[in-house]
Amino acid sequence: MSFRLNWTIKQLTNLKGYSANKKILISPWKFYLGLLIKFIPKLHRKPISFSFKNGSVINIREFMSIYIYYEIFVDGCYDNLPVKRNNPLVIEVGANTGFFVLRIKTTYPDAEIISFEPYSPNFNALLETIELNNLENVKPINMAVADKPGRLKLFIHPTNIGGHSIFSDNASENYVEVETTTIESILSDNNISVCDLLKLDCEGAEYPILKSFTKEIATKIRNIIYEPTYSQYSVEELNLYLKGLGYNIKSQHGLIVASMEKI
């Protein structure tokens, strides 16, 4: 709760943030309304719609969706990526409710995206985002990605829709079982010879996924952006592993970018 309180106070007193929201949203006041009525979990269950000036629409059901909106659309954490093609092929691990998909399709309208989201409520919201915005060439898949195929426990965070994890210490003891696939299988099943961008936001699962990479897999994935989980593993060690596969590494908005290009 302390994070919510501190972040809410910061936004309510942030004039630059208001200016940024005003440039993006038709009704920027809805951002601040959302902060207040979504502050206490499950108190206000009806969604709030954010209508963008570019025609996009997202539904906000949880407080953390407001935070994710701010990260992606205001802070631009996924902007300025080292993607060269105008029609990139993107694989997303941890799609949540689809805000990344919307941002990528806004930046690269001709992008082809394969999005994986294992938690059914988030997956349904992802489908809604795709439908609301008439997004084409997006393939949503209700599965988890791991270092091996099968099934695993996904521990459900009680208040953070972006905090569900294969590690119970990152979430809670409540879990659902989900089906898993691998990056190697995704590439093979979809006949992918070149993936322009692999995005991972999966609360610690990025470590075993990336550690499963071989040289052959790395040659097919030009760029990676992942959210590191410092409490779960050595980010430095993982980055060294990626460097050994030929990637160049940099940090961006708290995320790690690994690219076969010079960055």
C-alpha positions in Angstrom: 0.0 0.0 0.0 2.9 2.3 0.7 3.9 2.1 -3.0 0.4 3.0 -4.1 0.2 5.9 -1.7 3.6 7.3 -2.6 3.1 7.0 -6.4 -0.4 8.5 -6.2 0.8 11.5 -4.2 3.7 11.9 -6.7 1.2 11.9 -9.7 -1.2 14.3 -8.0 1.6 16.8 -7.5 3.4 16.3 -10.8 2.7 19.1 -13.2 4.8 17.6 -16.0 2.8 14.4 -15.7 -0.4 16.4 -16.1 1.0 18.0 -19.3 2.0 14.6 -20.6 -1.5 13.1 -19.9 -3.1 16.1 -21.6 -1.1 15.4 -24.8 -2.2 11.8 -24.8 -5.7 11.6 -23.4 -8.9 13.3 -24.6 -10.0 13.5 -20.9 -6.8 13.7 -18.8 -8.9 14.1 -15.6 -9.8 10.4 -15.9 -6.3 9.5 -15.0 -6.6 11.3 -11.7 -10.1 10.0 -11.1 -8.7 6.5 -11.7 -5.9 7.0 -9.2 -8.5 7.8 -6.5 -11.2 5.3 -7.1 -8.9 2.4 -8.0 -6.6 3.1 -5.0 -8.3 0.6 -2.7 -8.4 -2.8 -4.4 -11.8 -4.1 -5.5 -13.6 -1.0 -4.1 -14.6 0.2 -7.5 -15.0 -2.7 -9.9 -16.3 -1.0 -13.0 -13.7 -0.1 -15.7 -12.7 3.4 -16.6 -12.1 4.1 -20.3 -9.1 6.1 -21.3 -9.7 7.5 -24.8 -6.5 8.6 -26.6 -6.3 11.5 -28.9 -4.9 9.2 -31.6 -8.1 7.1 -31.4 -6.9 4.3 -29.1 -8.9 3.1 -26.2 -8.0 1.2 -23.0 -10.1 0.0 -20.1 -8.7 0.4 -16.6 -9.9 -2.1 -14.1 -7.1 -2.1 -11.5 -4.8 0.5 -10.0 -1.7 -1.2 -11.4 -3.1 -0.8 -14.9 -2.9 3.0 -14.4 0.8 2.5 -13.4 1.4 0.3 -16.5 -0.3 2.9 -18.7 2.0 5.6 -17.3 5.1 3.5 -17.9 4.3 2.6 -21.5 2.5 5.7 -22.8 3.8 8.6 -20.7 7.3 7.5 -19.8 7.7 5.6 -23.1 9.6 2.7 -21.6 9.3 0.7 -24.8 10.0 3.6 -27.2 13.3 4.0 -29.1 13.9 0.3 -29.6 16.7 -0.9 -31.9 14.2 -2.3 -34.4 15.1 -1.6 -38.0 12.1 -2.9 -40.0 8.8 -1.1 -40.4 7.0 -4.4 -40.2 8.8 -6.2 -37.4 7.9 -9.6 -36.0 7.5 -9.3 -32.2 7.1 -12.1 -29.6 5.8 -10.9 -26.3 6.0 -13.0 -23.1 3.8 -11.6 -20.4 1.2 -9.6 -22.4 -0.9 -8.6 -19.3 -3.9 -6.6 -20.6 -2.4 -5.6 -24.0 -0.9 -2.1 -23.4 2.5 -3.1 -24.9 0.7 -4.6 -28.0 -1.2 -1.3 -28.4 2.0 0.8 -28.1 3.9 -1.4 -30.7 1.0 -1.3 -33.1 0.8 2.5 -32.8 4.6 2.8 -33.5 4.7 0.0 -36.1 1.3 -0.4 -37.6 2.4 -3.2 -39.9 4.0 -5.2 -37.0 3.1 -8.9 -36.5 2.9 -9.7 -32.8 2.6 -13.1 -31.0 1.5 -12.4 -27.4 1.6 -14.9 -24.6 -0.4 -14.3 -21.4 -1.1 -17.3 -19.1 -3.5 -15.8 -16.6 -7.0 -16.0 -17.9 -8.4 -12.7 -16.5 -5.5 -10.8 -18.0 -5.8 -12.7 -21.2 -9.5 -11.8 -21.5 -8.5 -8.1 -21.0 -5.8 -8.5 -23.7 -8.5 -9.8 -26.1 -10.6 -6.8 -25.2 -7.8 -4.3 -25.9 -7.2 -6.0 -29.3 -10.9 -5.8 -30.2 -11.5 -2.3 -28.9 -8.7 -1.0 -31.1 -9.3 -3.2 -34.2 -5.7 -4.5 -34.0 -4.7 -6.7 -36.9 -1.8 -9.3 -37.1 -1.9 -9.9 -33.4 -1.9 -13.5 -32.3 -2.9 -13.8 -28.6 -2.1 -17.2 -26.9 -3.3 -18.2 -23.4 -0.1 -19.9 -22.4 3.1 -19.3 -20.3 6.6 -19.4 -21.8 9.3 -21.3 -19.9 12.5 -23.1 -20.4 10.7 -26.4 -21.1 7.2 -27.4 -22.2 4.7 -28.8 -19.8 2.8 -27.3 -16.9 3.8 -25.1 -14.0 2.3 -23.2 -11.1 1.6 -19.5 -11.6 1.4 -17.8 -8.2 -1.2 -15.0 -8.2 -0.4 -11.6 -6.7 -3.4 -10.4 -4.6 -3.2 -6.7 -5.7 -0.9 -6.4 -8.7 -2.2 -7.7 -12.0 1.4 -7.5 -13.3 2.9 -9.4 -10.4 1.8 -13.0 -11.0 4.9 -15.2 -11.0 6.3 -18.7 -11.2 8.0 -17.9 -7.9 5.8 -17.8 -4.8 7.9 -15.3 -3.0 7.2 -12.8 -5.7 3.4 -13.2 -5.4 1.4 -15.3 -2.9 0.7 -18.9 -2.1 -2.4 -18.9 -4.3 -1.8 -20.4 -7.7 -3.2 -21.7 -10.9 -1.7 -24.3 -13.2 -0.8 -23.1 -16.7 0.5 -24.8 -19.8 3.9 -23.8 -21.0 5.8 -23.6 -24.3 9.3 -22.6 -25.1 10.9 -19.9 -27.4 12.4 -22.7 -29.5 8.9 -24.2 -30.0 7.4 -20.8 -30.8 10.0 -20.1 -33.5 9.5 -23.6 -35.0 5.7 -23.7 -34.8 5.4 -20.4 -36.5 8.2 -20.9 -39.0 10.0 -17.9 -37.7 13.5 -17.4 -39.1 14.0 -13.8 -37.8 12.3 -12.3 -34.7 12.9 -8.6 -34.6 12.0 -8.2 -30.9 11.4 -10.5 -28.0 9.8 -8.7 -25.0 9.7 -10.3 -21.6 7.9 -9.1 -18.6 7.3 -12.2 -16.6 8.3 -11.6 -13.0 11.5 -13.8 -12.8 10.7 -16.3 -15.5 12.8 -14.3 -17.9 15.9 -15.9 -16.3 15.3 -19.6 -17.2 13.8 -18.5 -20.6 16.9 -16.6 -21.6 19.3 -19.1 -20.1 17.8 -21.7 -22.3 19.0 -19.8 -25.4 21.5 -21.5 -27.7 23.6 -19.8 -30.3 21.1 -21.1 -32.9 18.1 -19.5 -31.1 20.1 -16.2 -30.6 20.8 -15.9 -34.3 17.0 -15.8 -34.9 16.2 -13.1 -32.3 17.7 -9.8 -33.1 16.6 -7.8 -30.1 15.4 -8.5 -26.6 13.9 -6.2 -24.0 13.2 -7.6 -20.5 12.2 -6.3 -17.1 14.9 -7.6 -14.7 13.9 -9.2 -11.3 16.8 -8.3 -9.1 15.4 -10.2 -6.1 15.4 -13.5 -8.0 18.7 -13.8 -9.7 21.9 -12.0 -10.7 21.0 -9.7 -13.5 24.7 -9.1 -14.2 25.3 -12.8 -14.7 22.3 -13.1 -17.0 23.6 -10.1 -19.1 27.0 -11.7 -19.3 25.4 -14.9 -20.7 23.6 -12.8 -23.3 26.8 -11.0 -24.2 28.4 -14.5 -24.7 25.7 -15.2 -27.3 26.6 -12.0 -29.2 24.2 -9.4 -27.8 25.1 -5.9 -26.8 23.5 -4.7 -23.6 22.1 -1.4 -22.3 19.6 -0.3 -19.7 16.5 1.8 -20.7 13.9 3.1 -18.2 14.8 0.3 -15.8 14.6 -2.3 -18.5 17.4 -4.3 -20.1 17.9 -4.1 -23.9 20.0 -6.8 -25.6 20.6 -6.3 -29.3 22.6 -7.9 -32.1 23.0 -4.3 -33.4 25.3 -1.7 -31.9 23.5 0.3 -29.2 
